[in-house]
């Protein structure tokens, strides 16, 4: 190991960890020509990328010193796509920078935000987190990137797939432009190159030698299974390899939960790892795998991205990955740090071609085989029993008990009991159906040519709502064949016929049951698929004695009918004979009997010219006659009768025009005995002086003059003097406005107020006050009752 290129604290940490040499990617990032430059590094999973970028950023973090001082703001930022990967990176950098005294803070979702904020406030040299939580800290002001010197993006391609591009842009835009940016990924698609061009300056592209030959320490196996044996094949694979730790990948969370329940019922020590679990549950699951309490982990692609499980020897793809990059990331969980691993793909017949494309895109070669059968699993299990380490050890304290068991039960019975106890804690192997190997690539056959085949009949047809697309998967799943070995499917009224290739027809019994009530039977030859002719209906019994009806051509006594189209009233037909119009039956009213109607003549007919239009003179106007024969008075224009000229009425001499309703004059509202008194004509006030205002009930009283501003004395003082002169009985009522405006009491100098609400009562007589009680008068005094 080249200690001259590695800082002293980091070299000591590597030596303590047992590193004798560096991996290719670790040696590439500490090269002298890469110091201080941006880099885009691609290396296979398990090649030590975490330690690689830990060594690469040492120059910016340590600054040439062996011991770090307090830092108010972070010097280095590592961004990871998942919580587990971020915590794993923090653990790796923890032991690597332990001797340098570096403070490492994590910012991941699902953890307590307050604890993370306090860790940042205490001062952290290195911050590791996920994009979403890092953005939250920046927006809330708890994370300051103003002094950041280096930023590292781990598994950058996965962060783009998860939709973190916007968060990455926000985070890096808050960091200084002169920072150093390192990007690490197992694969470098075009999206990563575009992102590198956005955030990096003159980046160096590093491609390690191990990327050319992907995963040399991993053995790839593709198992072709029938669709119904997909889960059973997974169980047999786990039992066959008996790995210390295995991981099973599924596409969705629903598949993870389903497989977790199935494997738990069969006695597997299994945990789940999916996005719907809380952070504490995911941490407990990973800890159970590290402690050995669980041996199988069922996970989705995102949850298991980048995690490193010790002793992981087997990776099972329960659902095929979506692309070659996902296959490499999944399989990269095993075969790490020079150890061997196995990656098994479960391939049903419908996904043969997809599996081939994925393997070809990932540039790996897989061995196609059948899944382990029940006998093979049992044989491998017995071999492990015979080679168990406990059988090779010499007897210890248990020797006396062992001798007692032999004397009491015998060696054969004790051995049989030991085998039963060994098998009791393990899931029984599953019996699988035989599956065909994947078909070799061949030229497409001409349409309609199928080759040698055997026909079968199925006991359902149109009456049972059978369809070809419904029968096809049932036939394939019956014995594990593909649709390439099935030819024509013909559905008849009460049964169906199917054509099977002769090479696989032997897999079917003479009579096979596809499902309860649906059977498939081999035929001796080919079915007659010609449509039967419909039988002609038998002649009716009541018409048997009748002579056959002659054909229309043989009936010469009936003249041939000719159709003459009716001439259109809008389109002129010159070829139509004029006699056709004259021969038309004249129209007659229903109620006029045989009265002939004048034949219709076309307006545009040349033989009957239209009468030209002539304007009638005024004197020639024919008077209108009503229906009953009485003549109507001729219409006379208004201009013949002179209209009375308009005369402007004199408004000063206006008087009400007598009306018909004035014959009986209306009664006044306050005069019940008005009788036949004539109505007083209206006269404008301007004709004479306005009548002074007079109070209704005080005709002789003078009207109080209106007080103006500036007059003396004040209104309240004048009103008080007026009340004092006239006495309390002359108090006027005040206008109402509130519920509490009651009337003044008798003898009170406060004036009463006008009513308007329930409580606005008029003046009430004051209640006489009770005379003071005489102390000597005990007639009305309260005397408490005596106690009995």
KANORVEN-V663986 format. One record per backbone hydrogen bond with DSSP energy under -1.0 kcal/mol. NH is the residue of the N-H (numbers start at 1). CO is the residue of the C=O. Records with the same first field share a line. If there is no record, write none. Layout:
# KANORVEN-V663986
NH=CO ; CO
This chain:
# KANORVEN-V663986
3=1
6=3
11=7
12=8
13=9
14=10
15=11
16=12
17=13
19=14
27=23
28=24
29=25
31=28
34=31
35=32
37=34
39=181
40=204
41=183
42=206
43=185
47=44
52=48
53=49
54=50
55=51
56=52
57=53
61=57
62=58
63=59
65=62
68=100
75=125
76=125
77=150
78=127
79=152
80=129
86=82
87=83
88=84
89=85
90=86
91=87
92=88
93=89
94=90
95=91
96=92
97=93
101=98
102=97
105=126
107=128
111=108
116=112
117=113
118=114
119=115
120=116
121=117
122=118
125=103
126=103
127=76
128=105
129=78
130=107
134=130
135=131
136=132
137=133
138=134
139=135
140=136
142=137
143=137
148=145
149=75
150=75
151=180
152=77
153=182
154=79
156=184
159=155
160=156
161=157
162=158
163=160
164=159
168=164
169=165
170=166
171=167
172=168
173=169
179=176
180=149
182=151
183=39
184=153
185=41
193=189
194=190
195=191
196=192
197=193
199=195
200=196
204=38
206=40
208=42
211=208
218=215
219=341
221=343
222=367
223=345
224=369
225=347
233=229
234=230
235=231
236=232
237=233
238=234
239=235
240=236
241=237
242=238
246=295
247=314
248=297
249=316
250=299
256=252
257=253
258=254
259=255
260=256
261=257
262=258
263=259
264=260
265=261
267=264
268=263
270=268
271=296
273=298
277=274
282=278
283=279
284=280
285=281
286=282
287=283
288=284
289=285
290=286
291=287
293=288
294=288
295=269
296=269
297=246
298=271
299=248
300=273
304=300
305=302
312=309
313=245
314=245
315=342
316=247
317=344
318=249 ; 316
319=249
327=323
328=324
329=325
330=326
331=327
332=328
333=330
334=331
337=46
339=336
341=217
342=313
343=219
344=315
345=221
346=317
347=223
351=348
352=349
355=351
356=352
357=353
358=354
359=355
360=356
361=357
362=358
364=359
367=220
369=222
377=373
378=374
379=375
380=376
381=377
382=378
383=379
384=380
385=381
386=382
387=383
388=385
399=396
402=398
403=399
404=400
405=401
406=402
407=403
408=404
409=405
410=406
414=410
415=411
416=412
417=413
418=414
419=415
420=416
421=417
422=418
423=419
424=420
426=423
436=480
449=446
454=500
456=498
457=521
458=496
459=519
460=458
462=492
463=493
465=462
466=461
471=467
472=468
475=471
476=472
477=473
480=476
481=476
485=482
486=483
487=499
490=497
492=495
496=458
497=490
498=456
499=488
500=454
501=485
502=452
507=504
508=505
512=520
514=518
515=518
518=515
520=512
521=457
522=510
523=455
529=527
544=541
556=554
580=577
582=578
583=579
584=581
595=592
605=602
626=630
629=626
632=624
640=637
641=638
654=651
662=659
663=660
677=674
687=684
688=685
711=708
718=714
719=715
720=716
721=717
722=718
723=719
724=720
725=721
726=722
727=723
730=727
731=728
734=752
741=738
742=740
746=764
748=745
754=734
761=759
